[in-house]
Amino acid sequence: MKRHDPARRRFLAGAMATGVAGSAAASVQLQTETGAPELDGRKVPEPSSERSAGPVRAGRGSDLSGKVAVVTGAARGIGRAIAVEFAANGADVVALDIAGFVSPASNARPATMAELNEIVRQVQQFGRRGEAVQADIQDIEALRSVARRAFAPGMVRQKKGRLILLSSMQGKHGTKDASSYSASKWGILGLMKSAAMELGQHNITVNAIIPGLVDTPLTRYERRLAESIGETGRNPGPDPSPEEAWDIRAATVPMKVGWLQPDDISPVAVFLASDAANLVTGAEYEVTAGDSAKDI
């Protein structure tokens, strides 16, 4: 067991009466309690400083300075939002995407290398380094090539890392005419929990984000509008409009939105990648505007 770290007992606070933020908040330091925690004269163990989220400080849940993020599916949608949000919070980004045909399940136009290169440009606008990698995540050799530069083996050597998996609410319940999709998203959760158990000893956290319905090029097609209405128990009728689908579905969601945007998801990824999440692993973070409140 590592010895008590007195720095862990400290936190930063603002002017409490006025709620002043920014540099003024960062200038005040208060002691959370006097001395080391104890019980009947015996010291109470605490996580070591490199494993703990550390003292309260401004931005600790968003600062990714000095980190390198590899984001798959980065050309569009949720992956794109996560890649740019990582850069906005200080990370260098490797943007990976197939930049081509994905699946016959959607009639969406395939992503392109131009879109992937645009992500790199946006990353660089934040003063961060960016790199575009065209690769199919089904190509194991291609992934191994990237992994040797950024993934788990390097994390094990440096004794720190983050793995953030993207699942779906459709992995938490059945989906009519899409059992394979639901099964794959449920499998991601099992993979995440198993990897969290295996890699925790190396100070590597593994978590999953579970989005609800998100408006992306891959989900923006007529059949999906009808399906989103049908999921509420209503008859979608012929050729429903986006406005009709939004209004019908929003009425069933606690926060009254029909669907989310990709940049509603990306802030959660930033938190999970930050030092504030040092002791968060094996966890599922649902971002659904409250739709997940209806699940058991």
C-alpha positions in Angstrom: 0.0 0.0 0.0 1.3 3.5 -0.9 1.7 6.0 1.9 -0.8 8.7 2.5 -0.6 11.5 -0.1 -1.4 14.8 1.6 -2.0 16.5 -1.8 -5.0 14.3 -2.3 -6.7 15.9 0.7 -6.7 19.4 -0.9 -9.2 20.9 -3.3 -9.7 24.2 -5.2 -12.8 26.3 -4.5 -14.1 29.7 -5.7 -15.4 32.6 -3.7 -18.1 30.7 -2.0 -20.4 33.6 -1.2 -20.4 35.1 -4.7 -19.8 32.0 -6.9 -16.9 33.7 -8.7 -15.3 31.3 -11.3 -12.2 31.3 -13.4 -8.8 32.4 -12.1 -10.2 33.6 -8.8 -11.6 30.1 -8.2 -8.2 28.5 -9.0 -6.4 30.8 -6.4 -8.2 29.5 -3.3 -7.2 26.2 -1.7 -9.0 24.7 1.2 -8.4 21.6 3.3 -11.1 19.0 3.1 -10.4 17.8 6.5 -7.6 18.1 9.1 -4.9 15.5 8.8 -5.1 12.0 7.4 -8.4 10.1 7.8 -8.4 7.7 10.7 -10.6 5.4 12.7 -9.8 5.0 16.4 -6.3 6.2 15.8 -5.7 3.9 12.8 -5.1 5.3 9.4 -7.8 4.7 6.8 -6.4 3.8 3.4 -7.0 5.9 0.3 -6.3 5.4 -3.4 -2.8 6.4 -4.4 -2.6 9.8 -6.2 -1.9 8.3 -9.6 -5.1 6.2 -9.4 -7.3 8.7 -7.7 -9.2 11.5 -9.5 -7.1 13.8 -7.3 -8.1 17.1 -5.6 -11.0 19.2 -6.9 -9.7 21.7 -9.5 -11.2 23.7 -12.3 -11.6 21.7 -15.5 -10.4 18.4 -14.2 -13.3 16.6 -15.9 -12.4 18.0 -19.3 -8.7 18.7 -19.5 -7.0 16.2 -21.9 -3.7 18.0 -22.3 -0.8 15.7 -23.2 -3.2 12.8 -24.2 -3.4 11.1 -27.6 -6.8 9.8 -28.7 -7.5 7.3 -31.4 -11.2 7.7 -32.6 -12.7 5.1 -34.9 -15.6 6.1 -37.2 -14.3 9.6 -37.0 -15.3 10.9 -40.4 -18.9 11.6 -39.5 -21.6 11.5 -36.8 -20.7 10.6 -33.2 -17.1 9.7 -34.0 -16.6 13.1 -35.6 -18.0 15.0 -32.6 -15.9 13.0 -30.2 -12.7 13.6 -32.2 -13.2 17.3 -32.4 -14.3 17.6 -28.8 -11.2 15.8 -27.7 -9.0 18.3 -29.6 -11.0 21.2 -28.2 -10.1 20.0 -24.7 -6.3 19.5 -25.4 -5.8 16.0 -26.9 -4.0 15.1 -30.1 -6.2 12.9 -32.3 -5.7 10.0 -34.7 -8.9 9.9 -36.7 -9.7 6.5 -38.2 -12.5 5.6 -40.6 -13.3 3.2 -43.4 -14.2 6.3 -45.5 -16.2 4.0 -47.8 -19.1 1.6 -48.0 -20.2 0.2 -44.6 -23.5 -1.7 -44.7 -26.5 -2.3 -47.0 -28.8 -1.6 -43.9 -28.7 2.1 -44.6 -28.9 4.0 -47.9 -26.7 6.8 -46.5 -23.9 8.1 -48.6 -20.6 6.5 -47.5 -18.1 8.7 -45.7 -15.1 10.0 -47.8 -11.5 10.7 -47.3 -12.3 14.4 -47.8 -14.5 14.2 -44.7 -11.8 12.4 -42.7 -9.2 14.9 -43.7 -11.6 17.7 -42.7 -11.6 16.3 -39.2 -7.8 16.6 -39.1 -8.1 20.2 -40.2 -10.6 20.9 -37.4 -8.3 19.2 -34.9 -5.4 21.4 -36.0 -7.5 24.5 -35.7 -7.4 23.9 -31.9 -3.6 23.8 -32.1 -3.5 20.0 -31.7 -1.8 17.4 -33.8 -4.1 15.3 -36.1 -3.7 12.3 -38.3 -6.1 10.6 -40.7 -6.0 6.8 -41.0 -8.2 5.1 -43.6 -8.9 1.6 -42.2 -11.7 -1.0 -41.8 -12.1 -2.1 -38.2 -13.0 -5.5 -39.6 -9.4 -5.7 -40.9 -7.5 -7.2 -38.0 -4.1 -6.6 -39.5 -4.9 -2.9 -40.1 -6.1 -2.5 -36.6 -3.0 -4.2 -35.2 -0.9 -1.8 -37.2 -2.6 1.1 -35.5 -2.7 -0.6 -32.1 1.0 -0.9 -32.1 1.2 2.9 -32.2 -1.7 3.8 -29.8 -3.7 1.0 -28.1 -3.5 -1.3 -25.1 0.1 -2.6 -25.3 1.4 0.9 -25.0 -1.1 1.7 -22.2 0.1 -1.3 -20.3 3.7 -0.2 -20.6 2.9 3.3 -19.4 0.5 2.0 -16.7 -2.3 4.3 -17.7 -4.9 4.5 -20.5 -8.5 4.8 -21.4 -10.7 2.6 -23.6 -14.1 4.0 -24.4 -16.5 1.8 -26.3 -19.7 3.0 -28.1 -22.7 0.8 -27.7 -26.4 1.6 -28.2 -29.7 1.5 -26.3 -30.6 -1.1 -28.8 -28.1 -3.3 -27.0 -30.2 -3.0 -23.9 -33.5 -4.2 -25.4 -34.6 -6.2 -28.4 -35.1 -4.6 -31.8 -37.6 -5.9 -34.3 -36.0 -7.1 -37.6 -32.5 -6.2 -36.2 -31.6 -8.9 -33.8 -28.0 -9.1 -35.0 -27.6 -5.4 -34.4 -29.0 -5.6 -30.8 -26.8 -8.6 -30.1 -23.7 -6.9 -31.3 -24.3 -3.9 -29.1 -25.0 -6.1 -26.1 -21.8 -7.9 -26.9 -19.9 -4.6 -26.6 -21.1 -4.2 -23.0 -19.8 -7.7 -22.2 -16.5 -7.0 -23.8 -16.2 -3.7 -22.0 -16.8 -5.3 -18.6 -14.4 -8.2 -19.2 -11.7 -5.8 -20.5 -12.2 -3.6 -17.4 -11.5 -6.6 -15.2 -8.4 -7.7 -17.2 -6.8 -4.2 -17.6 -7.6 -2.6 -14.3 -4.4 -4.0 -12.7 -2.5 -1.9 -15.3 -4.4 1.3 -14.4 -6.4 1.2 -17.6 -10.1 2.0 -17.5 -12.7 0.6 -19.9 -16.1 2.1 -20.1 -19.0 2.3 -22.6 -21.2 5.1 -23.8 -24.8 4.1 -24.7 -26.5 6.7 -26.9 -30.2 6.8 -27.5 -31.4 7.7 -31.0 -28.9 10.1 -32.5 -29.4 12.0 -35.8 -26.4 11.1 -38.0 -26.1 10.4 -41.8 -26.4 6.7 -41.1 -29.7 7.0 -39.2 -31.2 9.8 -41.3 -33.4 7.9 -43.8 -37.1 7.4 -44.4 -37.4 3.9 -43.0 -35.8 5.0 -39.7 -38.3 7.8 -39.3 -41.1 5.2 -39.6 -39.3 2.9 -37.2 -38.9 5.6 -34.6 -42.6 6.2 -34.7 -43.5 2.5 -34.6 -41.3 2.2 -31.4 -43.7 4.4 -29.6 -46.7 2.2 -30.4 -48.1 4.5 -33.0 -48.8 3.7 -36.6 -46.3 5.7 -38.7 -48.5 5.9 -41.8 -47.2 6.4 -45.3 -44.1 8.6 -45.8 -43.9 10.4 -42.4 -42.0 13.7 -42.3 -39.0 14.4 -40.0 -41.2 16.9 -38.1 -43.9 14.3 -37.6 -41.4 11.7 -36.3 -39.9 14.2 -34.0 -43.2 15.3 -32.5 -44.5 11.8 -31.9 -41.3 10.5 -30.4 -40.5 13.6 -28.3 -43.8 13.2 -26.5 -42.6 9.8 -25.1 -39.1 11.1 -24.0 -38.7 12.7 -20.5 -36.7 15.7 -21.9 -39.1 16.0 -24.8 -36.7 15.7 -27.7 -37.2 13.4 -30.6 -33.5 12.5 -30.9 -30.1 13.7 -29.9 -27.2 15.3 -31.8 -23.7 13.8 -32.0 -22.3 16.6 -29.9 -24.7 15.7 -27.1 -22.6 12.4 -26.8 -19.1 13.7 -27.1 -18.8 15.5 -23.7 -19.3 12.2 -21.9 -16.4 10.8 -23.8 -14.2 13.7 -22.7 -15.1 13.1 -19.1 -14.3 9.4 -19.4 -10.9 10.2 -21.0 -10.0 12.8 -18.3 -8.2 12.3 -15.0 -11.4 13.0 -13.2 -12.5 9.5 -14.3 -9.4 7.7 -12.9 -11.6 5.3 -10.8 -14.4 4.9 -13.3 -14.2 1.6 -15.1 -16.6 -1.2 -16.2 -19.4 1.4 -16.3 -22.1 2.2 -18.8 -23.0 5.9 -19.4 -26.4 6.3 -21.1 -27.0 9.5 -23.0 -30.7 9.3 -24.0 -32.5 12.5 -22.9 -34.2 10.3 -20.3 -35.4 7.6 -22.7 -33.4 5.1 -20.6 -35.5 5.9 -17.6 -38.2 3.6 -19.2 -35.9 0.6 -19.1 -35.5 -1.7 -16.1 
